[in-house]
Amino acid sequence: MKIIVYGSGCAKCKKLFELTKTAAKELRIKQEIKYVTGNKAMQKIIELGAMQSPVLAVGDKIVMTGFTPDLSKIKKLIQNSLSD
């Protein structure tokens, strides 16, 4: 299953990407975490129905929009999405 951070490339988007990589590593998830920026990211954010960025998606499902510096919350969101 894909784990992707979509964002504009701003500091918050980059921070979410770094936190997501850390969360995946701590959860021993082997999938590559992708970071998509620019027009392609904005198109996908709209396609997924989000109204703000950054977006954390597991598979093609949004698990979080906006930004949270809370590593434990990101880990929980990933775990819950992978177990669905």
N, C-alpha and C positions, 0 to 999 in steps of 0.2 A: 504494500500500500504506500502511496506517495505522501510525503509530508512536505508541504510547500508554504513558504512565506511570500505573500504578494505585497508589494509596496512601492512607493515612489522613489525610494533610495535615500530617504531622509534618515536622520540619526535614530529616530524611534524605530523605523523599519529595520535598520541594521542591527539595533540592539535586540529586537524581537528575534531576528534570525540567529544571532549569537546565543541567546538564551534557549532557543529551540534546539540548536545543536547540542548545547550542554545537557538539556533535559533528555534528549535522545541517547546521548552517551551514557548518562547515569541510569537510564532505563534499559541499557544494553540493546537498543534498537539498531539494527544493522542497515536499515534503509538510508539512502542518501537524503539529506535535507537540502531542498532546493530553495533558491532565493530568486524570485522573478521581479524585475523592476521595469520601469518605463511604460511605454504605451501598451505593450503586451500585458503587463500586470494590471493596468487600469482597465483594460477591456475585460480581463478575466474577473476582476473584482465586481464589475458591473454585471457580468454574465452570471456570477454566483449570487447576485442580489444584495451585495453589501453596499452600504452607503458611506463607509469610511475605511481608511487604511491605517496601519497595515492589517492584513488578513492572514490568519493561520488556518490552513486547510489540511485535513487529513483525508486522503482520497480526493473526491470532488465535493467534500462536505466542509462548510465553514465551521470551525470550532471556536473561533474567537475573532473579533474585530476590534480595532483600536489597539491600545498598547497596555501591557501590564509588565512591570518589572519583577513579578512574582514567579520565580522558578518553580515553586511547588505547584502553583495553579496550572502552569503550562504542562508540567509533567502529568498532572491529573487529567487534563483535557486530552492529552495524547493517549494515555492509558484507556480512558473511557471510550475514545473513538476507535481504538484498535480492538477493543473487546466487543464492540457492537456487531 
